[in-house]
Amino acid sequence: MRRTRNAKIVATLGPASSDKEMIRRLFDAGVDVFRLNFSHGSQSDHALRMEILRDLEKESGRPIGVLQDLQGPKIRVGVLEDGGYHVKQGDKLRFVLEGGKGTPDSIPLPHRQVFEAIAPGHNMLVNDGRIRLKATGIGDDWIEAEVLVGGPMSDRKGVNLPDTLLDLSPLTDKDRDDLKFGLSLGVDFVALSFVQRAADVIEGRRLIGSDVGICSKIEKPKALEQLEDIIALSDSIMVARGDLGVEIPLEHVPEHQKEMVRLCRKAGKPVIIATQMLESMVQAPAPTRAETSDVATAIYDGADAVMLSAESASGKYPVEAVAMMSRVIEATENGAGYRAIVDSLNLSIEHTVEHAMAAAAALVAENVDAKAIVAFTSSGTTAVRAARERPNVPVIALTPELEVARKMSLLWGAHSVQSDGVDTYDSMVDEAVRQARKEGFALEGDRIVILSGVPFGQSGTTNNLRVATVLRN
């Protein structure tokens, strides 16, 4: 199965998309990576979905990536008197660590780290930012705050603290248990929520290991201050516009989205744009014009992937949402101005043989009118470097490792294939030609560009470039 687009689609599984038939339809419609959202559903629910995905992978003969998204720490108020009440501008509220009665002068906030880190003048946002407060006084176990924007305060609503660097691990006890379970299932990527600093990614790496990709979700303002370090330590980035749009002014979300895509492209790290991309399709069979433009903008910027959340997990039209997203991507990539926009980001070539070879492969492919770049890769790095150049032809990424092929399902322009390893130069050329023909990228007489490393099978040795012609079988 060959996709006729470069950017990838990540879709979340949920109540609307849990049976085998629906998951198959989503895959056929265009999903490249499936997201298991551990904020919802039980471990047994996710195990069943994983079993279906691996069966589908065998039936289709295509590597399928699976992203486990951990819930992360959630700061919430406790139980309030009578289930809640309305607060108005100018009200003075008092949050307490313990013993709260749920009244305006005793609102339970059972998170000690908040009391240790917050300072007068810091903003507090409750209920997805609908209520805005400013801390005016701080004690060891109390916070006084003035209401700036009022609204309904109710039980267990989330609290966002955009100005406060919390001494919180991005992994709660629940996350650690879910992570152990997800790794036992064989997930390909783990998305870390609540990443605030580079140290959070290092902590995640210690628990996750090096075989599974870390996707750092950027949803906290503090993460923007260490963005380049976080990108360097991560395998991919998710622009989590939901919480980020609560904690920073909405008008600044687009500029940060574009900057994250730019930095990820420079670093050669896949970047996913997430949240409300086709939100209206949760209830309607077609998106708004603004939503299709939102998807197209992400593609013009050079994002590796765009993501569906509720649209595919709980919406009424999951298959239609995937199909629509795929059509928007394809139409954008085939548009008259797309190539000029993508090429406008002048990436510097690192002074290494591996990066120089990847850049040369893209240039040669364009100049000889090749149909594809065939990248032999044992770890995926060669394909990543080739995709970073955003060549005007697909990258067929050949690897003997199924786990590596699955991880490349997130990579822009990559058509990943698990194939037998090669041990001679002639067998390398033969295998490249065979796969280009078999996967539907080249016909007799077409040229392909082959990118590989000698000695074969050693990671980090990309040093060989070859142009081959597809001959008659």
C-alpha positions in Angstrom: 0.0 0.0 0.0 1.5 3.3 -1.1 0.5 6.7 0.1 0.5 9.4 -2.6 1.5 12.2 -0.1 4.5 13.0 2.0 3.1 14.3 5.3 1.7 11.6 7.7 -1.6 11.2 9.6 -1.8 10.3 13.3 -5.2 9.2 14.4 -6.4 8.5 18.0 -8.3 5.3 18.7 -11.2 5.4 21.1 -14.9 4.4 21.6 -15.7 5.2 18.0 -12.8 3.3 16.6 -12.0 0.2 18.5 -13.3 -2.7 16.5 -11.3 -4.4 13.8 -13.4 -3.3 10.9 -13.3 0.4 11.8 -9.6 0.3 12.5 -9.0 -1.3 9.1 -11.2 1.4 7.4 -9.2 4.1 9.1 -5.9 2.6 7.9 -7.2 2.2 4.4 -8.4 5.9 4.5 -4.9 7.0 5.3 -3.8 6.6 8.9 0.0 6.1 9.2 0.4 6.1 13.0 -2.3 5.2 15.6 -2.4 7.0 18.9 -3.4 5.2 22.1 -4.5 7.9 24.5 -3.9 6.6 28.1 -5.8 9.6 29.6 -8.9 7.6 28.6 -9.8 3.9 28.6 -8.4 0.9 30.5 -5.2 -1.0 29.8 -7.2 -3.9 28.6 -9.0 -1.6 26.0 -5.6 -0.5 24.7 -4.3 -4.1 24.6 -7.2 -5.1 22.4 -6.6 -2.2 20.0 -2.9 -3.1 19.9 -3.7 -6.7 19.0 -5.9 -5.6 16.2 -3.2 -3.2 14.9 -0.5 -5.9 14.8 -2.9 -8.3 13.1 -3.7 -5.6 10.5 0.0 -5.0 10.0 0.5 -8.6 9.1 -2.5 -8.7 6.8 -1.5 -5.5 5.0 2.2 -6.1 4.8 2.8 -2.5 5.9 4.6 -1.4 9.1 2.2 0.5 11.3 3.4 2.9 14.0 1.8 3.0 17.4 2.1 6.0 19.7 1.3 5.7 23.4 0.3 9.0 24.8 0.7 9.2 28.6 -1.6 11.3 30.7 1.0 13.2 32.7 0.4 15.1 36.0 -2.9 16.9 36.2 -3.3 19.8 38.7 -6.9 19.9 39.9 -9.0 21.5 42.6 -10.7 19.1 45.0 -14.4 18.7 45.9 -16.3 21.9 46.3 -19.4 22.6 48.5 -22.6 21.8 46.6 -20.5 20.8 43.6 -19.4 24.3 42.9 -20.4 27.9 42.6 -19.9 31.0 40.4 -17.1 33.4 41.1 -17.0 36.9 39.7 -14.3 39.5 38.9 -12.8 41.0 42.0 -13.6 38.1 44.3 -10.9 37.0 46.7 -10.3 33.3 46.9 -8.2 31.2 49.1 -6.7 27.8 48.0 -5.5 25.5 50.8 -3.3 22.4 50.7 -5.3 20.3 53.2 -8.6 20.4 55.0 -10.5 22.5 52.6 -14.3 22.6 52.8 -14.7 23.6 49.2 -15.9 27.1 50.0 -14.4 30.3 48.4 -12.2 30.8 51.4 -11.1 27.2 51.6 -10.7 25.7 48.1 -8.8 22.4 48.2 -5.7 22.2 46.0 -4.0 19.0 47.0 -0.7 19.6 45.2 2.2 20.6 47.5 4.5 21.4 44.5 2.1 24.3 43.6 2.5 25.9 47.0 6.3 25.5 46.9 6.7 27.1 43.5 4.1 29.8 43.0 4.8 33.4 43.7 2.7 36.6 44.1 1.8 37.9 40.7 1.6 34.5 39.0 -1.4 33.7 37.0 -3.8 30.8 37.8 -6.2 29.5 35.2 -9.1 27.2 36.2 -11.4 25.2 34.0 -9.4 25.4 30.7 -8.7 29.1 31.3 -12.4 30.1 31.7 -11.6 31.5 35.1 -8.4 33.6 35.4 -6.9 34.6 38.7 -3.7 36.3 40.0 -1.9 35.1 43.1 -1.7 37.9 45.7 -0.5 36.2 48.8 1.4 32.9 49.5 1.9 30.8 52.6 3.2 27.4 53.3 -0.2 25.8 52.8 -2.4 28.6 51.4 -2.6 30.8 48.3 -4.7 34.0 48.1 -5.8 35.0 44.7 -7.9 37.7 43.0 -10.4 36.8 40.3 -9.6 38.6 37.0 -12.2 36.8 34.9 -15.1 35.0 36.6 -17.0 31.9 35.8 -18.3 28.6 37.1 -16.0 26.9 39.6 -16.8 23.2 40.0 -15.4 20.0 41.4 -12.0 18.7 40.2 -11.5 21.2 37.4 -8.0 21.5 36.1 -5.7 24.3 37.1 -3.0 25.7 34.8 -0.1 27.7 36.1 1.6 29.3 33.0 4.1 31.4 35.1 5.1 28.7 37.5 7.9 26.2 37.0 6.6 23.2 39.0 9.0 20.6 40.5 6.9 17.8 39.0 8.1 14.8 37.2 6.3 14.4 33.8 5.6 10.8 34.9 3.1 10.1 37.7 2.7 6.7 39.3 -0.2 6.0 36.9 2.1 7.0 33.9 4.9 4.7 35.1 2.4 1.8 35.4 1.0 2.6 32.0 4.4 3.0 30.5 5.5 -0.4 31.7 2.3 -1.8 30.2 2.8 0.0 26.9 6.4 -1.1 26.5 5.3 -4.7 27.1 2.7 -4.3 24.3 5.5 -3.1 22.0 4.5 0.5 21.3 6.9 2.4 18.9 6.7 5.9 20.4 5.8 7.3 23.9 4.4 10.8 24.1 5.5 12.6 27.3 3.0 15.1 28.6 3.8 18.1 30.8 7.4 18.4 29.6 8.8 21.7 31.0 12.6 21.3 30.7 15.3 19.2 29.1 15.7 17.2 32.3 12.2 15.8 31.9 13.1 14.2 28.6 16.2 12.8 30.2 14.1 11.2 33.0 11.8 9.8 30.4 14.7 8.3 28.4 16.0 6.6 31.5 12.7 4.7 31.9 11.8 4.2 28.2 15.2 3.2 26.9 16.7 3.9 23.4 14.6 1.4 21.3 11.3 3.3 21.7 11.0 6.9 20.4 10.2 9.7 22.8 7.7 12.3 21.5 7.8 15.4 23.8 4.5 17.3 23.9 5.1 21.0 24.0 2.1 22.3 26.0 3.8 24.4 28.8 5.2 27.9 28.4 8.3 26.9 30.4 9.1 24.3 27.7 9.4 27.1 25.1 12.3 28.5 27.1 14.3 25.3 26.6 12.8 24.3 23.2 16.0 23.6 21.3 17.5 21.4 24.1 14.2 19.5 24.4 14.1 18.9 20.6 17.8 17.7 20.7 17.0 15.1 23.4 13.7 13.9 21.9 13.0 11.7 18.9 10.0 13.8 17.8 7.9 16.7 19.0 4.1 17.2 19.3 2.8 20.7 19.2 0.0 20.2 21.7 -2.0 23.3 21.0 -4.8 22.5 23.5 -3.1 23.1 26.8 -0.5 25.5 25.2 -3.4 27.6 24.0 -4.7 27.8 27.5 -1.4 28.9 29.1 -0.3 31.4 26.5 -2.4 34.0 24.7 -4.1 32.4 21.8 -2.7 34.9 19.3 0.8 33.6 20.0 0.1 30.0 19.4 0.6 30.2 15.6 4.0 31.9 15.9 5.2 29.2 18.3 3.8 26.5 16.1 5.8 27.8 13.1 8.9 28.1 15.2 8.7 24.6 16.5 8.3 23.2 13.0 11.3 25.3 11.8 13.5 24.1 14.6 12.4 20.4 14.2 13.2 20.6 10.4 16.6 22.0 11.2 17.3 19.2 13.7 15.8 16.5 11.5 13.2 15.6 14.1 9.7 14.7 13.1 7.0 17.2 14.4 3.3 16.5 14.8 0.7 19.3 14.8 -2.2 18.4 17.1 -5.5 19.6 18.6 -8.7 20.6 16.9 -7.5 20.3 13.3 -10.9 19.1 12.0 -12.8 19.6 15.3 -16.2 20.2 13.7 -16.1 16.7 12.1 -16.7 15.3 15.6 -20.3 16.2 14.9 -20.4 17.1 11.2 -19.6 15.1 8.0 -17.5 18.0 6.6 -15.0 20.4 8.2 -15.1 24.2 8.1 -13.1 26.2 5.6 -10.9 27.5 8.4 -10.1 23.9 9.5 -8.9 22.8 6.1 -6.8 25.9 5.9 -5.3 25.0 9.3 -4.3 21.6 8.1 -2.8 23.1 4.9 -0.8 25.7 6.8 0.9 22.9 8.8 1.7 21.2 5.6 3.1 24.4 4.0 5.2 24.9 7.1 6.8 21.5 6.6 5.3 19.5 9.5 5.9 15.7 9.3 2.4 14.8 10.6 -1.0 16.2 11.5 -3.1 14.5 14.2 -6.8 13.7 14.8 -8.0 13.4 18.4 -11.7 13.4 19.2 -12.4 13.4 15.5 -11.3 9.7 15.2 -11.6 8.6 18.8 -15.2 9.6 19.7 -16.6 11.5 16.7 -19.5 10.5 14.4 -17.3 10.5 11.2 -13.9 9.1 12.0 -13.3 7.6 8.5 -14.5 10.7 6.8 -12.2 12.8 8.9 -9.1 10.8 8.0 -10.1 10.8 4.3 -10.6 14.6 4.4 -7.3 15.2 6.1 -5.5 13.0 3.5 -7.2 14.9 0.6 -6.2 18.3 2.1 -2.6 17.1 2.5 -2.4 15.8 -1.0 -4.0 18.9 -2.6 -1.7 21.1 -0.7 1.5 19.2 -1.6 0.4 19.2 -5.3 -0.4 23.0 -5.2 1.6 25.4 -7.4 3.3 27.2 -4.6 4.0 24.3 -2.2 7.5 23.4 -3.4 8.7 27.0 -3.3 7.4 27.5 0.3 9.0 24.3 1.5 12.3 25.1 -0.1 12.4 28.6 1.3 13.8 27.3 4.6 17.5 27.1 3.7 18.8 24.3 5.9 22.5 24.4 6.5 24.3 21.1 5.9 26.3 19.8 8.8 29.9 19.2 7.9 29.7 15.4 8.0 29.8 12.8 5.3 26.4 11.5 6.2 24.6 14.8 6.0 26.4 15.7 2.8 25.4 12.4 1.2 21.8 12.9 2.1 21.8 16.4 0.6 23.5 15.2 -2.5 20.9 12.4 -2.9 18.1 15.0 -3.0 19.9 17.1 -5.5 20.8 14.2 -7.8 17.3 12.8 -7.6 15.9 16.1 -8.9 18.5 16.6 -11.6 18.3 13.1 -13.1 14.5 12.9 -12.8 14.6 9.9 -10.5 11.4 8.4 -9.2 12.6 7.7 -5.7 15.5 7.8 -3.2 16.1 4.3 -1.8 17.7 4.6 1.6 19.2 1.6 3.3 19.2 2.1 7.0 19.7 -0.1 10.1 18.7 2.5 12.7 16.5 4.9 10.6 19.0 7.7 10.7 19.9 7.6 7.0 16.2 8.0 6.1 15.8 10.8 8.6 18.6 12.7 7.0 17.2 12.2 3.5 13.7 13.3 4.6 15.2 16.4 6.3 16.1 17.7 2.9 12.5 17.5 1.8 13.3 15.9 -1.6 10.9 16.2 -4.5 10.6 12.4 -4.7 9.6 9.8 -2.1 12.2 8.1 0.2 11.9 4.3 0.2 13.4 3.4 3.6 14.7 -0.2 3.6 15.6 -1.8 6.9 15.9 -5.3 8.2 14.4 -4.3 11.5 10.6 -4.2 11.8 10.8 -2.0 14.8 12.8 0.6 12.8 10.3 0.4 9.9 7.5 1.1 12.3 9.2 4.2 13.7 9.8 5.6 10.2 6.0 5.6 9.6 6.0 9.0 11.2 8.7 10.5 8.9 7.8 12.9 6.2 8.1 11.4 2.7 9.2 8.0 3.9 7.8 4.8 2.7 9.2 2.3 5.1 9.8 -1.3 4.2 11.2 -4.2 6.2 13.5 -6.0 3.8 16.3 -8.6 4.0 19.7 -7.1 4.8 22.3 -6.9 2.0 26.0 -7.8 2.2 27.4 -7.0 -1.2 27.3 -3.9 -3.5 25.5 -5.8 -6.3 22.9 -7.2 -3.9 22.3 -3.7 -2.6 21.5 -2.4 -6.1 19.4 -5.4 -6.9 17.3 -5.1 -3.7 16.8 -1.3 -4.2 15.6 -1.9 -7.8 13.4 -4.8 -6.7 11.7 -2.8 -3.9 11.2 0.3 -6.0 9.4 -1.8 -8.6 7.5 -4.0 -6.1 6.3 -1.0 -4.0 5.0 0.8 -7.1 7.5 3.7 -7.3 9.4 2.9 -10.5 8.8 1.1 -13.8 11.2 -0.3 -16.4 13.5 2.5 -17.6 13.0 4.7 -14.6 16.0 5.9 -12.5 16.3 5.7 -8.7 18.9 7.1 -6.4 20.4 4.7 -3.8 21.8 6.0 -0.5 23.7 3.5 1.7 26.7 2.9 3.9 29.6 0.6 3.4 30.4 -1.6 5.3 26.7 -2.8 5.1 24.6 -3.1 8.2 26.6 -0.7 10.4 24.8 2.3 11.8 26.2 5.8 11.0 28.2 4.9 7.9 26.2 6.6 5.1 28.9 7.1 2.5 27.7 5.8 -0.8 25.5 7.3 -3.5 24.5 5.4 -6.7 22.1 6.1 -9.5 20.5 2.9 -10.9 18.1 2.2 -13.8 15.2 -0.2 -13.4 15.6 -2.9 -16.0 13.3 -5.5 -17.3 12.7 -8.4 -14.9 
